[in-house]
């Protein structure tokens, strides 16, 4: 009975990679919202650099997953 309740590995992989897709969109949304704040409340420029690095890291993992789904992944872990 327990075997029917367990999630398949593929479904868990897809749900994890879709969260990476959300992590690709979120930094740009946060940058936009931060730019709408009054000047004294805006974050420092290095915060934008960190958000850009966040985009690059999660973007790499998402692109690597899609490349692995279509053909050969960029990097195999």
The first five atom37 places (N, CA, C, CB, O) and aatype in JSON, in Angstrom:
{
  "aatype": [20, 20, 20, 20, 20, 20, 20, 20, 20, 20, 20, 20, 20, 20, 20, 20, 20, 20, 20, 20, 20, 20, 20, 20, 20, 20, 20, 20, 20, 20, 20, 20, 20, 20, 20, 20, 20, 20, 20, 20, 20, 20, 20, 20, 20, 20, 20, 20, 20, 20, 20, 20, 20, 20, 20, 20, 20, 20, 20, 20, 20, 20, 20, 20, 20, 20, 20, 20, 20, 20, 20, 20, 20, 20, 20, 20, 20],
  "atom_mask": [
    [1, 1, 1, 1, 1],
    [1, 1, 1, 1, 1],
    [1, 1, 1, 1, 1],
    [1, 1, 1, 1, 1],
    [1, 1, 1, 1, 1],
    [1, 1, 1, 1, 1],
    [1, 1, 1, 1, 1],
    [1, 1, 1, 1, 1],
    [1, 1, 1, 1, 1],
    [1, 1, 1, 1, 1],
    [1, 1, 1, 1, 1],
    [1, 1, 1, 1, 1],
    [1, 1, 1, 1, 1],
    [1, 1, 1, 1, 1],
    [1, 1, 1, 1, 1],
    [1, 1, 1, 1, 1],
    [1, 1, 1, 1, 1],
    [1, 1, 1, 1, 1],
    [1, 1, 1, 1, 1],
    [1, 1, 1, 1, 1],
    [1, 1, 1, 1, 1],
    [1, 1, 1, 1, 1],
    [1, 1, 1, 1, 1],
    [1, 1, 1, 1, 1],
    [1, 1, 1, 1, 1],
    [1, 1, 1, 1, 1],
    [1, 1, 1, 1, 1],
    [1, 1, 1, 1, 1],
    [1, 1, 1, 1, 1],
    [1, 1, 1, 1, 1],
    [1, 1, 1, 1, 1],
    [1, 1, 1, 1, 1],
    [1, 1, 1, 1, 1],
    [1, 1, 1, 1, 1],
    [1, 1, 1, 1, 1],
    [1, 1, 1, 1, 1],
    [1, 1, 1, 1, 1],
    [1, 1, 1, 1, 1],
    [1, 1, 1, 1, 1],
    [1, 1, 1, 1, 1],
    [1, 1, 1, 1, 1],
    [1, 1, 1, 1, 1],
    [1, 1, 1, 1, 1],
    [1, 1, 1, 1, 1],
    [1, 1, 1, 1, 1],
    [1, 1, 1, 1, 1],
    [1, 1, 1, 1, 1],
    [1, 1, 1, 1, 1],
    [1, 1, 1, 1, 1],
    [1, 1, 1, 1, 1],
    [1, 1, 1, 1, 1],
    [1, 1, 1, 1, 1],
    [1, 1, 1, 1, 1],
    [1, 1, 1, 1, 1],
    [1, 1, 1, 1, 1],
    [1, 1, 1, 1, 1],
    [1, 1, 1, 1, 1],
    [1, 1, 1, 1, 1],
    [1, 1, 1, 1, 1],
    [1, 1, 1, 1, 1],
    [1, 1, 1, 1, 1],
    [1, 1, 1, 1, 1],
    [1, 1, 1, 1, 1],
    [1, 1, 1, 1, 1],
    [1, 1, 1, 1, 1],
    [1, 1, 1, 1, 1],
    [1, 1, 1, 1, 1],
    [1, 1, 1, 1, 1],
    [1, 1, 1, 1, 1],
    [1, 1, 1, 1, 1],
    [1, 1, 1, 1, 1],
    [1, 1, 1, 1, 1],
    [1, 1, 1, 1, 1],
    [1, 1, 1, 1, 1],
    [1, 1, 1, 1, 1],
    [1, 1, 1, 1, 1],
    [1, 1, 1, 1, 1]
  ],
  "atom_positions": [
    [[0.82, -1.19, 0.0], [0.0, 0.0, 0.0], [0.87, 1.27, 0.0], [-0.93, -0.01, 1.21], [0.51, 2.25, -0.64]],
    [[1.98, 1.25, 0.7], [2.83, 2.42, 0.79], [3.41, 2.8, -0.57], [3.96, 2.18, 1.79], [3.63, 3.98, -0.84]],
    [[3.66, 1.82, -1.42], [4.26, 2.1, -2.73], [3.36, 2.99, -3.58], [4.55, 0.79, -3.46], [3.86, 3.73, -4.43]],
    [[2.06, 2.92, -3.38], [1.15, 3.74, -4.17], [1.08, 5.18, -3.65], [-0.24, 3.12, -4.15], [0.65, 6.08, -4.38]],
    [[1.5, 5.41, -2.42], [1.47, 6.75, -1.85], [2.75, 7.53, -2.13], [1.24, 6.67, -0.37], [2.75, 8.76, -2.02]],
    [[3.81, 6.84, -2.48], [5.1, 7.51, -2.69], [5.08, 8.28, -4.02], [6.25, 6.47, -2.68], [4.53, 7.82, -5.02]],
    [[5.7, 9.47, -3.99], [5.81, 10.25, -5.22], [6.91, 9.68, -6.09], [6.08, 11.74, -4.9], [7.92, 9.19, -5.6]],
    [[6.7, 9.76, -7.37], [7.76, 9.34, -8.28], [8.85, 10.39, -8.3], [7.2, 9.1, -9.69], [8.61, 11.58, -8.09]],
    [[10.06, 9.92, -8.57], [11.22, 10.82, -8.58], [11.07, 11.89, -9.65], [12.52, 10.02, -8.8], [11.45, 13.04, -9.43]],
    [[10.53, 11.54, -10.79], [10.36, 12.52, -11.88], [9.47, 13.68, -11.49], [9.79, 11.84, -13.09], [9.76, 14.83, -11.84]],
    [[8.4, 13.39, -10.77], [7.5, 14.46, -10.35], [8.18, 15.4, -9.36], [6.23, 13.87, -9.74], [8.0, 16.62, -9.41]],
    [[8.97, 14.83, -8.47], [9.67, 15.66, -7.49], [10.72, 16.51, -8.21], [10.33, 14.78, -6.41], [10.91, 17.68, -7.86]],
    [[11.41, 15.94, -9.2], [12.4, 16.71, -9.96], [11.74, 17.89, -10.67], [13.12, 15.81, -10.99], [12.23, 19.01, -10.61]],
    [[10.62, 17.63, -11.34], [9.94, 18.69, -12.07], [9.47, 19.8, -11.13], [8.77, 18.13, -12.86], [9.58, 20.98, -11.45]],
    [[8.93, 19.42, -9.98], [8.46, 20.45, -9.06], [9.62, 21.27, -8.52], [7.68, 19.82, -7.9], [9.48, 22.48, -8.32]],
    [[10.77, 20.64, -8.29], [11.94, 21.38, -7.81], [12.45, 22.33, -8.89], [13.05, 20.42, -7.38], [12.84, 23.46, -8.57]],
    [[12.47, 21.91, -10.12], [12.98, 22.77, -11.19], [12.0, 23.89, -11.52], [13.26, 21.94, -12.44], [12.43, 24.95, -11.97]],
    [[10.72, 23.67, -11.32], [9.77, 24.76, -11.54], [9.93, 25.84, -10.46], [8.33, 24.22, -11.54], [9.65, 27.01, -10.71]],
    [[10.39, 25.44, -9.27], [10.69, 26.46, -8.26], [11.9, 27.28, -8.69], [10.93, 25.81, -6.88], [11.99, 28.46, -8.36]],
    [[12.85, 26.67, -9.43], [13.96, 27.42, -10.0], [13.46, 28.44, -11.02], [14.99, 26.47, -10.64], [14.0, 29.54, -11.13]],
    [[12.43, 28.07, -11.76], [11.85, 29.02, -12.72], [11.28, 30.23, -11.98], [10.76, 28.34, -13.57], [11.43, 31.36, -12.44]],
    [[10.64, 29.99, -10.87], [10.14, 31.09, -10.06], [11.26, 31.95, -9.52], [9.31, 30.57, -8.92], [11.12, 33.17, -9.4]],
    [[12.39, 31.3, -9.19], [13.55, 32.04, -8.68], [14.2, 32.86, -9.79], [14.57, 31.07, -8.07], [14.98, 33.77, -9.5]],
    [[13.9, 32.56, -11.05], [14.4, 33.38, -12.16], [13.59, 34.66, -12.31], [14.36, 32.59, -13.46], [14.12, 35.7, -12.7]],
    [[12.32, 34.59, -12.0], [11.42, 35.73, -12.18], [11.48, 36.67, -10.98], [9.98, 35.24, -12.4], [11.4, 37.88, -11.14]],
    [[11.62, 36.11, -9.79], [11.54, 36.88, -8.56], [12.57, 38.01, -8.45], [11.71, 35.96, -7.4], [12.18, 39.11, -8.04]],
    [[13.85, 37.82, -8.79], [14.81, 38.93, -8.62], [14.43, 40.18, -9.42], [16.19, 38.48, -9.05], [14.6, 41.3, -8.93]],
    [[13.92, 40.0, -10.64], [13.54, 41.15, -11.44], [12.33, 41.87, -10.86], [13.26, 40.72, -12.88], [12.23, 43.09, -10.9]],
    [[11.4, 41.08, -10.32], [10.24, 41.68, -9.68], [10.67, 42.47, -8.44], [9.21, 40.59, -9.3], [10.17, 43.56, -8.19]],
    [[11.59, 41.9, -7.67], [12.07, 42.57, -6.48], [12.86, 43.83, -6.83], [12.92, 41.63, -5.65], [12.74, 44.84, -6.13]],
    [[13.65, 43.78, -7.9], [14.38, 44.98, -8.33], [13.42, 46.1, -8.73], [15.32, 44.64, -9.51], [13.63, 47.26, -8.41]],
    [[12.37, 45.72, -9.44], [11.37, 46.71, -9.85], [10.68, 47.33, -8.64], [10.34, 46.08, -10.78], [10.53, 48.55, -8.56]],
    [[10.26, 46.49, -7.71], [9.57, 47.0, -6.53], [10.49, 47.87, -5.67], [9.01, 45.85, -5.7], [10.05, 48.88, -5.12]],
    [[11.75, 47.48, -5.57], [12.7, 48.29, -4.81], [12.96, 49.63, -5.48], [14.02, 47.54, -4.64], [13.2, 50.63, -4.79]],
    [[12.91, 49.68, -6.79], [13.14, 50.95, -7.48], [11.97, 51.9, -7.31], [13.39, 50.7, -8.97], [12.11, 53.11, -7.54]],
    [[10.82, 51.4, -6.92], [9.64, 52.24, -6.71], [9.6, 52.85, -5.3], [8.37, 51.42, -6.95], [8.75, 53.7, -5.02]],
    [[10.51, 52.42, -4.42], [10.54, 52.95, -3.06], [11.1, 54.36, -3.06], [11.36, 52.04, -2.14], [11.81, 54.74, -3.99]],
    [[10.81, 55.14, -2.02], [11.45, 56.45, -1.9], [12.97, 56.28, -1.76], [10.88, 57.23, -0.68], [13.44, 55.27, -1.24]],
    [[13.71, 57.25, -2.22], [15.17, 57.13, -2.27], [15.82, 56.72, -0.94], [15.76, 58.44, -2.71], [16.71, 55.88, -0.96]],
    [[15.42, 57.27, 0.21], [16.09, 56.85, 1.46], [15.86, 55.39, 1.82], [15.62, 57.71, 2.6], [16.63, 54.81, 2.58]],
    [[14.8, 54.79, 1.29], [14.47, 53.4, 1.64], [15.02, 52.38, 0.63], [12.97, 53.25, 1.74], [14.96, 51.17, 0.88]],
    [[15.55, 52.84, -0.47], [16.05, 51.92, -1.49], [17.29, 51.17, -1.0], [16.37, 52.67, -2.78], [18.1, 51.73, -0.26]],
    [[17.43, 49.93, -1.41], [18.63, 49.19, -1.01], [19.88, 49.71, -1.72], [18.46, 47.69, -1.3], [19.79, 50.42, -2.72]],
    [[21.02, 49.33, -1.19], [22.3, 49.75, -1.78], [22.52, 49.0, -3.09], [23.48, 49.48, -0.8], [21.88, 47.98, -3.34]],
    [[23.41, 49.52, -3.93], [23.65, 48.88, -5.25], [24.12, 47.43, -5.17], [24.67, 49.68, -6.01], [23.83, 46.64, -6.06]],
    [[24.84, 47.07, -4.11], [25.32, 45.69, -4.06], [24.18, 44.7, -3.85], [26.34, 45.53, -2.96], [24.34, 43.51, -4.13]],
    [[23.02, 45.17, -3.37], [21.86, 44.29, -3.27], [21.41, 43.85, -4.67], [20.71, 45.0, -2.52], [20.99, 42.71, -4.87]],
    [[21.5, 44.77, -5.62], [21.12, 44.44, -6.99], [22.11, 43.44, -7.6], [21.06, 45.72, -7.85], [21.73, 42.59, -8.4]],
    [[23.38, 43.56, -7.21], [24.39, 42.61, -7.69], [24.07, 41.21, -7.16], [25.81, 43.05, -7.25], [24.18, 40.22, -7.89]],
    [[23.68, 41.13, -5.89], [23.34, 39.83, -5.3], [22.11, 39.24, -5.99], [23.08, 39.97, -3.77], [22.07, 38.03, -6.24]],
    [[21.13, 40.06, -6.3], [19.95, 39.56, -7.01], [20.31, 39.1, -8.42], [18.88, 40.65, -7.07], [19.73, 38.13, -8.91]],
    [[21.25, 39.77, -9.07], [21.72, 39.34, -10.38], [22.45, 38.0, -10.3], [22.64, 40.38, -10.99], [22.28, 37.15, -11.17]],
    [[23.25, 37.81, -9.26], [23.92, 36.52, -9.06], [22.91, 35.41, -8.78], [24.92, 36.6, -7.9], [23.09, 34.28, -9.22]],
    [[21.86, 35.75, -8.05], [20.78, 34.79, -7.8], [20.17, 34.35, -9.13], [19.7, 35.41, -6.88], [19.9, 33.16, -9.34]],
    [[19.94, 35.3, -10.02], [19.39, 34.97, -11.33], [20.33, 34.03, -12.1], [19.14, 36.25, -12.15], [19.88, 33.07, -12.73]],
    [[21.62, 34.3, -12.05], [22.59, 33.48, -12.79], [22.66, 32.05, -12.23], [23.97, 34.12, -12.73], [22.7, 31.09, -13.0]],
    [[22.68, 31.92, -10.93], [22.8, 30.59, -10.32], [21.56, 29.75, -10.61], [23.02, 30.7, -8.8], [21.67, 28.63, -11.12]],
    [[20.39, 30.27, -10.29], [19.18, 29.51, -10.51], [18.88, 29.33, -12.0], [18.01, 30.18, -9.82], [18.29, 28.33, -12.4]],
    [[19.29, 30.3, -12.8], [19.13, 30.17, -14.25], [19.96, 29.04, -14.8], [19.5, 31.48, -14.94], [19.52, 28.3, -15.68]],
    [[21.19, 28.89, -14.29], [22.03, 27.79, -14.73], [21.39, 26.45, -14.43], [23.41, 27.88, -14.07], [21.35, 25.58, -15.3]],
    [[20.88, 26.28, -13.22], [20.27, 25.0, -12.86], [19.01, 24.72, -13.68], [19.95, 24.97, -11.38], [18.75, 23.58, -14.05]],
    [[18.23, 25.77, -13.96], [17.03, 25.57, -14.76], [17.38, 25.22, -16.21], [16.15, 26.82, -14.73], [16.79, 24.31, -16.79]],
    [[18.34, 25.94, -16.78], [18.76, 25.66, -18.17], [19.4, 24.27, -18.26], [19.75, 26.75, -18.68], [19.2, 23.56, -19.24]],
    [[20.16, 23.9, -17.25], [20.79, 22.57, -17.23], [19.72, 21.48, -17.19], [21.74, 22.44, -16.02], [19.86, 20.45, -17.84]],
    [[18.65, 21.7, -16.42], [17.56, 20.72, -16.35], [16.84, 20.6, -17.69], [16.57, 21.1, -15.25], [16.55, 19.49, -18.14]],
    [[16.54, 21.73, -18.32], [15.85, 21.7, -19.6], [16.74, 21.06, -20.67], [15.43, 23.12, -20.04], [16.26, 20.3, -21.51]],
    [[18.05, 21.35, -20.64], [18.97, 20.74, -21.59], [19.03, 19.24, -21.38], [20.38, 21.36, -21.46], [19.11, 18.48, -22.35]],
    [[18.99, 18.79, -20.14], [18.97, 17.36, -19.85], [17.67, 16.71, -20.29], [19.2, 17.12, -18.38], [17.66, 15.54, -20.68]],
    [[16.58, 17.45, -20.22], [15.29, 16.92, -20.65], [15.23, 16.78, -22.17], [14.14, 17.81, -20.16], [14.68, 15.81, -22.69]],
    [[15.8, 17.75, -22.88], [15.78, 17.74, -24.34], [16.84, 16.81, -24.92], [15.99, 19.15, -24.88], [16.58, 16.07, -25.87]],
    [[18.03, 16.85, -24.33], [19.14, 16.05, -24.84], [20.14, 15.77, -23.75], [19.82, 16.75, -26.02], [19.8, 15.17, -22.73]],
    [[21.37, 16.21, -23.96], [22.41, 16.04, -22.95], [22.5, 17.27, -22.06], [23.77, 15.76, -23.63], [22.49, 18.4, -22.56]],
    [[22.58, 17.07, -20.73], [22.7, 18.23, -19.85], [24.07, 18.9, -19.99], [22.48, 17.82, -18.39], [25.03, 18.28, -20.45]],
    [[24.14, 20.16, -19.62], [25.4, 20.9, -19.68], [26.42, 20.31, -18.71], [25.16, 22.39, -19.36], [27.58, 20.12, -19.06]],
    [[25.97, 20.03, -17.49], [26.82, 19.45, -16.46], [26.06, 18.32, -15.8], [27.26, 20.53, -15.41], [24.87, 18.46, -15.51]],
    [[26.72, 17.2, -15.58], [26.09, 16.08, -14.89], [26.57, 16.04, -13.45], [26.4, 14.74, -15.6], [27.77, 16.03, -13.19]],
    [[25.65, 16.03, -12.52], [26.02, 16.0, -11.11], [25.93, 14.59, -10.59], [25.13, 16.92, -10.28], [26.2, 14.35, -9.41]]
  ]
}
